[in-house]
Amino acid sequence: MRPKVVESFARTLRAGQWQVDAVLEQEALLCLRPSAEEPVYGFAVDLGTTTVDVSLHNLETGRLLARKALLNRQTAFGADVISRTHSFQEKGEEVRAAALETIEECALLLEAEAG
């Protein structure tokens, strides 16, 4: 582990008076947080050829809170996976940024919708 990660764990343990929740994804530790905090939320993302489908979940209960699909901005780099792959070879960072912008827009809309 990196030193900054270990430092953040120490701060979190002290803040939570040694009572913390570990947030895991399968066997990977995502974060530690004081036990008295709000529920943990997360996004599931389906990056499709045409659309990006994002859903917001309460990760403690598994409850779906909101879901949104938007046109994948990567379509500007080709209508199909093959042409988009060629675009990625030439303009990889732009193609990647287009996907991330779409995901971010969905996430912000879901946060506003779910409160």
N, C-alpha and C positions, 0 to 999 in steps of 0.2 A: 504494500500500500504506500501511497505517496504521503510525505509528512503532513501536507495541508489537510488531507483526508483524516489522518489520525488526530490532528489538532481539533478539527471540527467535531469528531466523535467525543473527544474529551470535554469540549464546551457543552455539547448536547447532554452528555451524562450529568455534568454538574448542574445544568439548567433544569433538568428533570429530576434532580435529587436522586440520581441513580435508578429512576424508574422510567424506562424508555420503551418505545415500540420500535421494532425493526421492520422496515418495509422491504419485502423480498419479491423478486420475480424469479420463480422457480428456485434455484439455489443461489442466485446473485443478490447480494445485499445492495439495495438502492440507496437507503438512507436510514438514519436513526432520528427519532424525534421524541420530545418529552411526551409521556403518556396522556396528559390532559389536553392535548391539542385537538383541533377539529379533525373530522374524518379525512382519510387520504383519498384523493381523486386522481383519475388517470384517463388518458385518451387512448382509444384504439383507432388505428389508421389503416384504411385500405386504399392504397395508391393504385388506382386502376388506370387503364389506358385513356379512358374518356373522363371519368369522374374520380374525385377524391372523397371518400366517405369516412367521416370522423364521428366517433361517438364518445361521450363523456360518461364515466362510470364512477360510482362510489366503490373503491377498491376493497373496502372492508366488508360490504354486503353483497357486492357484485351487481347492485342495482343500476340499470341504465337510466341516466338522468336526462340526456338529450342526444339527438343525432342530427347530422347535417351532411349533405352531399353537394359539392360544387364542381363546376367544370374544371378539369385538371389544366392548369396553365401551361403544362408541357405540350399541349396540343399545338401550340404555336411553333413547335420544333418538329412537327410531323404528326400526321393523323394516326399512324400505326406504330407498333413497337419497333419494327425494322428501321423505318426512316428516323425515328427518334433515337435509336441506337447510333445511327450514323451521325446525327447531330451532336450526340453526347461526345463522340470522339473528337469533334472539332470545338464544341462549345460546352464542355462538360459542366463548368461552374454555372453557366447561365441556365442550363437545363435543370440542374440540381436546385438552383435558387427558385426557379418557377414552381417546382414541387413544394418546396418549403414555404413559399409565400401562400400557396393554396391551403396547405395544412394550417398555417398560422391564422389565416382568415377564418377558416372553419372553427378553430379552437376559440378564437375571440368571440365569434357569434354564439358558440355553445356556452361559453362562460356567462355571457350577457343573458342568454335565455334561461339558464339554470340558476342564475343568481349566485 
